[in-house]
């Protein structure tokens, strides 16, 4: 089950804020009046000591427990919501479509303001900051399912993308790849012999993984990116469901730019590790 933490945070901030507001506007004045009335009565009652009067006044002014919790949690939750919505958000990668750059179980840090500030939950852009660049790694919501995906930006609006015989070209120019070594690739249904390459695209040098036994065309070899959309492909070229399958990604569905791996955790009862932490290369 996928949990929308932004939606949960918005709800929690709203509930805490409403409780705090209602107490301030409707309830607090009643406590203050009760405390003032008691002080007046106590001034004429010689049987009560100053300490007893103070204790009773504090009791009458005491906020309900739910209000105390709301006031305590509201600023913390608001800070976390602002941090996740407008600055940085952590995201754990559940699939291997970006292997070898990003492995299953990697936690990546997503820059939420690189492509513009957006309102939490609804995603409406409220401030333009920048646009995706070729070669960057982007987190987004694909057109076919309401989940976060992470792939590499290959095509901008208006670009012509071609992927045939495991070779990628953009606007007629081949993206150069250099052979590194033979590897064994885990395809989910068994290992296959693959090839590890090094590709350089828009000043970004990164690894790509190929499986020669798999046809990389997906039944179609060329695409034109429509306005307001971006063409996304995984570095695990033949083992990635991406824009070659479900089409370009709308600008409205952008979440942010992936900037680094900051932690890794294998499934199950395994401790997190940090030896593979690294920033992703950025376009020149």
Secondary structure, 3 states (H helix, E strand, C coil): CCCCHHHHHHHHHHHHHHHHHHHHHHHHHHHHHHHHHHHHHHHCCCCCCHHHHHHHHHHHHCCCHHHHHHHHHHHHHHHHHHHHHHHEEEEECCCCCCCCCCCCCEEEEEECCCCCEECCCCCCEEECCCCCCCCCEEEEECCCCCCEEEEEEEECCCCEEEEECCEEEECCEECCEEEEEEEEEECCCCEEEEEEEEEEECCEEEEEEECCCCCCCCCCCEEECCCCEEEEECCEHHHCCCHHHHCCEEHHHEEEEEEEEEEECCCCCCCCECCCCEECCCCC
